[in-house]
Amino acid sequence: MVNVHYIFDPMCGWCYGATSLIQQLNEMSGVKLHLHPGGMIERSPLSDGFRQHVLQADQRIAQQTGAVFGEGYIAKIKSGETVILDSYVTAQAIIAAQLLGVSPSVMLKSIQQAHYQQGLPVADTDTLALLAQSLDLEPNQWLQPMEQAKAQLPEQLEQTQSLMAQYQLSGFPSIVYEADGRWGRVSVRHFCPRPQQWADFWKNMTQ
């Protein structure tokens, strides 16, 4: 069994670009995927001056990864409409979903699609509750796990920071793995345009 530690942030465009690679890992036998949220952005509005930078970065991500940024998202960024970014509440929802038995990578993908494709306000707890409901989680079950997740989040963020410091990781997405007592790290962005090489790398690792 190879333990793969995925260091991510829900509000990171490159993490959205890596979605298909992470999905491959999640479905691969011999791999156990662990998600570590990064806490990149405390709740804040996207500034007008940063919007053009975001659109340009998204174009590069789309070109290099094949990720599709939806018309709803692009229109929202271009419109000047208030866009609230919050790495904390979105990570909290991922932890809450996991407490209810949903794979954290599945909840992460749901949040990413809602934000980067539909332009939905994923910083709102009501939106996150609807996404949870779309994954067959009952609304009356959601509030308590969200509170539990809020309490757990600081410790998880601290663990992520320690992992990044230990392996000298500078940003998101990042991966470290443990196989047969050996630890290593892998450049996710290197493999983004090479999905078959990515699959081959992990197949060789698990044999």
C-alpha positions as CSV (number, residue, x, y, z in Angstrom):
1,M,0.0,0.0,0.0
2,V,1.3,3.4,-1.0
3,N,0.1,6.3,1.3
4,V,-0.3,9.4,-0.8
5,H,-0.6,12.8,1.0
6,Y,-2.2,15.4,-1.2
7,I,-1.6,19.0,0.0
8,F,-4.2,21.2,-1.6
9,D,-6.4,24.3,-1.3
10,P,-10.0,24.4,-2.5
11,M,-9.4,28.0,-3.8
12,C,-6.2,27.1,-5.7
13,G,-6.7,27.1,-9.5
14,W,-3.8,24.7,-10.1
15,C,-5.5,22.2,-7.7
16,Y,-8.6,22.5,-9.8
17,G,-6.4,21.8,-12.8
18,A,-5.1,18.6,-11.1
19,T,-8.6,17.3,-10.4
20,S,-8.4,14.5,-12.9
21,L,-5.0,13.3,-11.6
22,I,-6.3,13.2,-8.1
23,Q,-9.4,11.3,-9.2
24,Q,-7.1,8.7,-10.8
25,L,-5.3,8.3,-7.5
26,N,-8.6,8.0,-5.6
27,E,-9.7,5.1,-7.9
28,M,-6.3,3.3,-8.0
29,S,-5.9,0.0,-6.1
30,G,-2.9,-0.1,-3.9
31,V,-3.1,3.6,-3.1
32,K,-4.5,5.2,0.0
33,L,-5.2,8.9,-0.5
34,H,-5.0,11.4,2.4
35,L,-6.0,15.0,1.9
36,H,-4.4,17.9,3.7
37,P,-6.0,21.4,3.4
38,G,-3.7,24.4,3.2
39,G,-5.7,27.4,4.4
40,M,-4.4,29.6,1.5
41,I,-7.0,32.4,1.7
42,E,-8.8,33.6,4.8
43,R,-12.3,34.8,4.0
44,S,-11.9,37.9,1.8
45,P,-13.4,39.4,-1.4
46,L,-11.5,39.1,-4.7
47,S,-10.1,42.6,-5.3
48,D,-10.7,44.4,-8.6
49,G,-7.0,44.7,-9.2
50,F,-6.5,40.9,-8.9
51,R,-9.3,39.9,-11.3
52,Q,-7.2,40.2,-14.4
53,H,-4.4,38.2,-12.9
54,V,-6.8,35.4,-12.0
55,L,-8.2,35.3,-15.5
56,Q,-4.7,35.1,-17.0
57,A,-3.6,32.4,-14.5
58,D,-6.8,30.4,-15.3
59,Q,-5.9,30.5,-19.1
60,R,-2.5,29.1,-18.3
61,I,-4.0,26.4,-16.1
62,A,-6.5,25.5,-18.8
63,Q,-3.8,25.3,-21.5
64,Q,-1.5,23.1,-19.4
65,T,-4.0,20.8,-17.7
66,G,-7.0,20.7,-20.0
67,A,-9.3,21.9,-17.1
68,V,-12.4,23.7,-18.2
69,F,-13.3,27.0,-16.6
70,G,-17.1,27.5,-17.0
71,E,-18.8,30.4,-18.6
72,G,-20.6,31.1,-15.3
73,Y,-17.4,31.4,-13.4
74,I,-15.6,33.5,-16.1
75,A,-18.6,35.9,-16.4
76,K,-18.7,36.3,-12.6
77,I,-15.0,37.2,-12.4
78,K,-15.3,39.6,-15.4
79,S,-18.5,41.3,-14.2
80,G,-17.0,43.0,-11.1
81,E,-19.6,41.2,-9.0
82,T,-18.4,40.5,-5.4
83,V,-16.6,37.2,-5.2
84,I,-15.8,35.9,-1.7
85,L,-12.9,33.5,-1.4
86,D,-12.6,31.3,1.7
87,S,-10.2,28.4,2.0
88,Y,-11.3,27.8,5.5
89,V,-15.0,27.1,5.2
90,T,-14.6,25.1,2.1
91,A,-11.9,22.9,3.8
92,Q,-14.3,22.7,6.8
93,A,-17.0,21.3,4.4
94,I,-14.6,18.7,3.1
95,I,-13.8,17.5,6.6
96,A,-17.5,17.5,7.5
97,A,-18.3,15.3,4.4
98,Q,-15.6,12.9,5.4
99,L,-17.1,12.6,8.9
100,L,-20.3,11.5,7.2
101,G,-18.5,8.9,5.1
102,V,-18.0,10.8,1.9
103,S,-14.5,10.7,0.3
104,P,-12.9,14.1,0.9
105,S,-11.7,14.1,-2.8
106,V,-15.3,13.8,-3.9
107,M,-16.4,16.8,-1.8
108,L,-13.4,18.7,-3.0
109,K,-14.2,18.0,-6.6
110,S,-17.9,19.1,-6.0
111,I,-16.7,22.4,-4.5
112,Q,-14.2,23.0,-7.3
113,Q,-16.8,22.3,-10.0
114,A,-19.3,24.6,-8.3
115,H,-16.8,27.4,-8.1
116,Y,-14.7,27.1,-11.3
117,Q,-17.5,25.9,-13.6
118,Q,-20.8,27.3,-12.3
119,G,-19.5,30.3,-10.5
120,L,-21.5,29.5,-7.4
121,P,-20.7,31.2,-4.0
122,V,-18.9,28.3,-2.4
123,A,-17.8,30.5,0.5
124,D,-21.5,30.5,1.6
125,T,-22.5,27.7,4.0
126,D,-25.9,27.4,2.3
127,T,-24.2,26.6,-1.0
128,L,-21.9,24.0,0.7
129,A,-25.0,22.5,2.3
130,L,-26.6,22.1,-1.1
131,L,-23.4,20.5,-2.5
132,A,-23.5,18.1,0.4
133,Q,-27.1,17.3,-0.3
134,S,-26.2,16.6,-4.0
135,L,-23.9,13.9,-2.6
136,D,-26.9,12.3,-0.8
137,L,-26.1,13.8,2.6
138,E,-29.2,14.6,4.6
139,P,-29.6,18.4,5.4
140,N,-30.5,17.5,9.0
141,Q,-27.2,15.6,9.4
142,W,-25.0,18.4,8.1
143,L,-24.9,21.1,10.8
144,Q,-23.3,19.0,13.6
145,P,-20.4,17.6,11.4
146,M,-19.7,21.2,10.2
147,E,-19.3,22.3,13.8
148,Q,-17.1,19.3,14.5
149,A,-15.0,20.1,11.4
150,K,-14.6,23.7,12.4
151,A,-13.1,22.5,15.7
152,Q,-10.8,20.1,13.8
153,L,-9.6,22.5,11.1
154,P,-6.9,24.4,13.0
155,E,-5.1,21.2,13.9
156,Q,-5.4,19.9,10.3
157,L,-4.0,23.2,8.9
158,E,-1.1,23.0,11.4
159,Q,-0.3,19.4,10.3
160,T,-0.3,20.5,6.7
161,Q,2.1,23.4,7.4
162,S,4.4,20.9,9.3
163,L,4.3,18.5,6.4
164,M,5.1,21.3,3.9
165,A,8.0,22.5,6.0
166,Q,9.4,19.0,6.5
167,Y,9.5,18.3,2.8
168,Q,10.3,21.9,1.7
169,L,7.1,22.3,-0.3
170,S,6.4,25.8,-1.4
171,G,2.8,25.7,-2.6
172,F,-0.3,23.9,-3.9
173,P,-0.8,21.3,-5.2
174,S,1.9,19.2,-3.6
175,I,2.2,15.5,-3.0
176,V,4.4,13.4,-0.7
177,Y,4.1,9.7,-0.5
178,E,5.2,6.8,1.7
179,A,5.9,3.4,0.3
180,D,7.7,0.5,2.0
181,G,9.0,2.9,4.7
182,R,10.5,5.3,2.1
183,W,9.2,8.9,1.7
184,G,9.3,10.9,-1.4
185,R,7.6,13.8,-3.2
186,V,6.1,14.3,-6.6
187,S,5.6,17.4,-8.7
188,V,1.9,17.4,-9.5
189,R,2.2,20.2,-12.0
190,H,4.9,18.3,-14.0
191,F,2.3,15.5,-14.6
192,C,-0.7,17.7,-15.3
193,P,-0.3,17.5,-19.1
194,R,0.8,13.8,-18.9
195,P,-2.0,11.8,-17.4
196,Q,-0.8,8.5,-18.8
197,Q,2.7,9.0,-17.4
198,W,1.0,9.8,-14.0
199,A,-0.9,6.6,-14.1
200,D,2.2,4.6,-15.0
201,F,4.2,6.3,-12.3
202,W,1.8,5.1,-9.6
203,K,1.3,1.7,-11.1
204,N,5.0,1.1,-10.9
205,M,5.0,2.4,-7.3
206,T,2.3,0.0,-6.2
207,Q,3.8,-3.2,-7.9
